[in-house]
Amino acid sequence: MKRTIKPMERNDTAFNVINAIVMILLCVVMIYPMLYVFGRSFMGEAERAVRPFSFIPHTFSLEGYKYVFKNNSIVPHAFLLSVLRTVIGTLANLLFTCMFAYVLSRKKYPLKKALTMFVVFTMWLNGGMIANYILIKDLGLLNRFSVYILPGLISVWNLILLRNFFAEIPDEMEESAELDGASELTLLFKIYIPLSTPSIATVGLFYAVSHWNSWFDAVMYVTDRKVWTMQMVLREVVNNAFMSSMVDATEAVEHVPQEQIQFATIVVAVFPILVTYPFLQKYFVKGVMVGSLKG
């Protein structure tokens, strides 16, 4: 017996085909620039001039990476500072955010609503760049590594996300632990944090990506090249396209493949995040959705 195709099934099929085509085009649009930068970072000057749109090198050249990591380059030092900033900053962010979120999630805490409103208010209004600069200057944080960590110790958005997640933990578990003599710190580190791994991993990735990609605070508060992070160096290299932005000014600058240096620096700057993100991606949907269910 011949099966007839209903109009609804035809519409679903057409939608699926169009949707697949659109998604494939979006993937190409997003993936091609990444492959282009990565491939041309290994491509020599002559080949890049002959093949301006190609990203598959016929002959591999490491000249760009050699100049990026040469002895008088500031890139290795900036890369190390970015790694330290990301690791130390993320750990400090998570510690203080978890502690504050635990306080705001306590149902019996009398100042819970007042503190929550005070914190949320900072999302709407802030002092502005001039006020922030004066504050950072008066605190003695200019041209210091700590300027990357202390001013943004707690993100309000991440704080609210963790507070909502903590608030969903059953009261029975807390009451049972309190009967056994558990202190507030024990409740936080033995019950709340272990049960909140998805949201903490999500918030941690938010903090880590923010630290690694941040450059505006370096522009505002840092003038000493020795305290530059990787993104600040990348900004200078891409904007100026000169090797002099990367090497000690006291040394002579020889002819270098400037475009290849730009691509190599971009690859070095984004590689850690590209490697780390897939391992934490599974926590994203679960952590964000569960943490946003309860206000």
C-alpha positions as MATLAB code, in Angstrom:
seq = 'MKRTIKPMERNDTAFNVINAIVMILLCVVMIYPMLYVFGRSFMGEAERAVRPFSFIPHTFSLEGYKYVFKNNSIVPHAFLLSVLRTVIGTLANLLFTCMFAYVLSRKKYPLKKALTMFVVFTMWLNGGMIANYILIKDLGLLNRFSVYILPGLISVWNLILLRNFFAEIPDEMEESAELDGASELTLLFKIYIPLSTPSIATVGLFYAVSHWNSWFDAVMYVTDRKVWTMQMVLREVVNNAFMSSMVDATEAVEHVPQEQIQFATIVVAVFPILVTYPFLQKYFVKGVMVGSLKG';
ca = [
       0.000    0.000    0.000;
       1.433    3.329   -1.047;
       1.977    5.761    1.791;
       0.750    9.325    1.245;
       2.837   12.213    2.559;
       0.815   14.667    4.567;
       1.289   18.435    4.079;
       2.490   18.716    7.688;
       5.264   16.180    7.018;
       6.299   18.080    3.879;
       6.536   21.280    5.894;
       8.625   19.557    8.565;
      10.959   18.123    5.938;
      11.375   21.483    4.219;
      12.045   23.168    7.564;
      14.660   20.568    8.525;
      16.443   20.944    5.190;
      16.478   24.745    5.383;
      17.550   24.612    9.021;
      20.416   22.240    8.202;
      21.604   24.481    5.345;
      21.496   27.585    7.549;
      23.391   25.839   10.359;
      26.044   24.570    7.933;
      26.511   28.084    6.559;
      26.816   29.474   10.088;
      29.426   26.836   10.937;
      31.416   27.743    7.826;
      31.222   31.456    8.658;
      32.495   30.819   12.205;
      35.081   28.123   11.485;
      36.691   29.587    8.355;
      38.258   32.633   10.118;
      39.782   30.335   12.748;
      41.243   28.014   10.128;
      42.406   31.026    8.109;
      44.348   32.533   11.009;
      45.783   29.193   12.130;
      46.830   28.099    8.638;
      48.366   31.398    7.599;
      50.375   31.571   10.816;
      52.444   28.722    9.295;
      52.543   30.194    5.791;
      55.597   32.015    4.449;
      55.492   35.547    3.067;
      55.854   34.522   -0.588;
      53.064   31.977   -0.381;
      50.750   34.389    1.435;
      51.263   36.981   -1.307;
      50.489   34.467   -4.066;
      47.532   32.812   -2.287;
      45.752   35.599   -0.341;
      42.602   33.590    0.507;
      44.104   30.172    1.156;
      44.599   28.811    4.667;
      46.295   25.495    3.815;
      50.070   26.068    3.573;
      52.029   24.089    0.992;
      55.238   24.659    2.917;
      55.226   25.191    6.672;
      57.109   28.153    8.106;
      57.673   28.694   11.841;
      59.240   32.146   11.479;
      56.269   33.883   13.093;
      56.361   31.627   16.157;
      60.149   31.960   16.413;
      59.822   35.732   16.645;
      56.910   35.478   19.058;
      58.950   33.362   21.474;
      62.418   34.791   20.843;
      64.492   35.836   23.876;
      63.900   39.576   23.592;
      60.166   39.204   22.957;
      57.723   40.251   25.669;
      55.214   37.600   24.593;
      56.458   34.745   26.859;
      56.384   37.006   29.916;
      52.947   38.368   28.974;
      51.691   34.822   28.365;
      52.905   33.758   31.823;
      51.198   36.779   33.417;
      47.954   35.911   31.624;
      48.146   32.332   32.878;
      48.818   33.507   36.439;
      46.039   36.069   36.216;
      43.571   33.485   34.927;
      44.441   30.832   37.506;
      44.816   33.078   40.566;
      41.972   35.372   39.546;
      39.530   32.534   38.849;
      40.296   30.780   42.150;
      39.907   34.035   44.090;
      36.695   34.865   42.207;
      35.179   31.467   42.944;
      36.152   31.545   46.619;
      34.666   34.962   47.368;
      31.668   34.487   45.077;
      30.780   31.175   46.719;
      31.081   32.643   50.218;
      28.943   35.671   49.378;
      26.397   33.562   47.483;
      26.125   31.266   50.500;
      25.319   34.249   52.738;
      22.661   35.561   50.332;
      21.078   32.100   50.045;
      20.548   31.727   53.794;
      16.805   31.910   54.396;
      17.177   32.892   58.063;
      19.719   35.665   57.481;
      17.961   38.981   58.390;
      19.932   41.175   55.965;
      19.464   38.858   52.985;
      17.021   41.065   51.044;
      18.840   44.305   51.829;
      22.222   42.915   50.735;
      20.706   41.415   47.592;
      19.168   44.746   46.584;
      22.427   46.558   47.350;
      24.371   44.123   45.163;
      21.873   44.156   42.280;
      21.869   47.968   42.344;
      25.531   47.940   41.269;
      24.476   46.210   38.037;
      22.389   49.226   37.078;
      24.603   52.105   38.174;
      28.334   52.517   38.734;
      30.758   55.350   39.362;
      32.161   55.427   35.817;
      35.699   55.251   34.472;
      37.011   58.430   36.114;
      35.760   57.438   39.555;
      37.135   53.928   39.112;
      40.526   55.255   38.034;
      40.732   57.589   41.028;
      39.785   54.723   43.328;
      42.397   52.390   41.820;
      45.029   55.119   42.056;
      44.234   55.905   45.696;
      44.414   52.196   46.523;
      47.918   52.054   45.036;
      47.044   49.414   42.446;
      48.314   51.204   39.331;
      50.965   49.186   37.442;
      50.536   46.260   39.827;
      49.511   42.698   39.085;
      46.831   42.889   41.780;
      44.910   45.433   39.680;
      43.836   42.497   37.501;
      42.401   40.589   40.476;
      41.008   42.815   43.237;
      38.685   45.287   41.418;
      36.645   42.500   39.807;
      36.744   40.022   42.656;
      32.993   39.334   42.516;
      30.732   39.494   39.461;
      27.133   40.295   40.363;
      25.730   38.128   37.580;
      27.755   35.104   38.684;
      26.912   35.832   42.310;
      23.169   35.762   41.614;
      23.563   32.576   39.576;
      25.297   30.755   42.439;
      22.907   32.194   45.020;
      19.962   30.755   43.100;
      21.649   27.377   42.888;
      22.517   27.326   46.590;
      18.929   28.280   47.450;
      17.659   25.109   45.754;
      19.632   22.746   47.983;
      17.122   20.969   50.297;
      16.838   22.382   53.806;
      16.801   18.853   55.230;
      20.450   18.331   54.336;
      21.446   21.534   56.101;
      19.347   20.731   59.176;
      20.806   17.242   59.389;
      24.354   18.605   59.220;
      23.581   21.243   61.866;
      22.303   18.519   64.216;
      25.682   16.825   63.818;
      27.402   20.043   64.871;
      28.433   21.358   61.434;
      29.587   24.978   61.330;
      28.802   27.478   58.583;
      32.153   26.812   56.892;
      31.500   23.070   57.040;
      28.092   23.552   55.440;
      29.619   25.641   52.654;
      32.646   23.499   51.827;
      31.233   20.055   52.631;
      27.659   20.332   51.370;
      26.913   23.400   49.233;
      30.043   23.502   47.065;
      30.196   19.722   46.326;
      26.505   19.736   45.344;
      26.965   22.794   43.128;
      29.722   21.504   40.860;
      27.870   22.223   37.563;
      27.130   25.857   38.427;
      30.563   26.441   39.957;
      32.224   24.995   36.846;
      30.075   27.249   34.662;
      30.827   30.348   36.728;
      34.512   29.379   36.844;
      34.641   29.207   33.070;
      32.938   32.603   32.833;
      35.570   34.065   35.143;
      38.469   32.319   33.384;
      37.428   33.478   29.909;
      36.905   37.002   31.214;
      40.368   37.098   32.791;
      42.091   35.668   29.731;
      40.370   37.946   27.223;
      40.448   41.130   29.312;
      42.610   43.994   28.076;
      40.687   47.147   28.997;
      41.916   47.154   32.606;
      45.499   46.977   31.333;
      44.835   49.955   29.055;
      43.307   51.932   31.927;
      45.582   51.102   34.850;
      48.889   49.760   33.475;
      51.609   51.692   31.666;
      54.540   49.433   32.561;
      55.172   46.917   29.756;
      56.437   44.411   32.329;
      52.875   44.088   33.687;
      51.203   43.698   30.291;
      49.111   40.603   29.765;
      48.850   38.587   26.565;
      45.770   40.392   25.292;
      47.442   43.780   25.699;
      50.436   42.573   23.698;
      48.103   41.126   21.069;
      46.294   44.448   20.824;
      49.557   46.284   20.213;
      50.773   43.757   17.653;
      47.521   43.741   15.683;
      47.124   47.522   15.791;
      50.713   48.459   15.036;
      51.790   45.455   12.941;
      55.385   46.107   13.935;
      57.874   43.829   15.602;
      58.982   46.808   17.677;
      55.819   46.346   19.727;
      57.096   42.964   20.874;
      60.843   43.308   21.343;
      63.089   45.351   23.561;
      63.509   48.814   22.069;
      67.247   48.748   22.825;
      67.830   45.940   20.334;
      67.866   46.245   16.569;
      64.776   45.015   14.791;
      65.471   42.974   11.703;
      63.093   42.368    8.837;
      60.356   40.067   10.054;
      57.181   38.572    8.552;
      54.799   41.021   10.198;
      51.539   39.404    9.059;
      52.782   35.986   10.121;
      53.684   37.405   13.550;
      50.168   38.784   13.903;
      48.581   35.433   13.106;
      51.014   33.544   15.340;
      50.299   35.884   18.250;
      46.546   35.454   17.779;
      46.922   31.657   17.804;
      49.021   31.771   20.979;
      46.474   34.074   22.628;
      43.361   31.987   21.894;
      44.830   28.474   22.090;
      44.447   27.947   25.888;
      40.746   28.852   25.839;
      40.068   26.664   22.804;
      41.700   23.725   24.579;
      39.977   24.285   27.932;
      36.437   25.080   26.796;
      35.424   21.606   25.457;
      36.165   19.958   28.814;
      33.823   22.301   30.710;
      31.157   22.743   28.046;
      29.046   19.894   29.454;
      28.455   21.924   32.617;
      27.195   24.975   30.729;
      23.566   24.135   30.013;
      23.021   22.283   33.282;
      24.701   24.928   35.412;
      23.009   27.945   33.840;
      19.525   26.403   33.592;
      19.445   24.997   37.116;
      20.875   28.188   38.593;
      18.266   30.342   36.854;
      15.143   28.463   37.926;
      14.712   30.118   41.290;
      14.937   33.856   41.918;
];
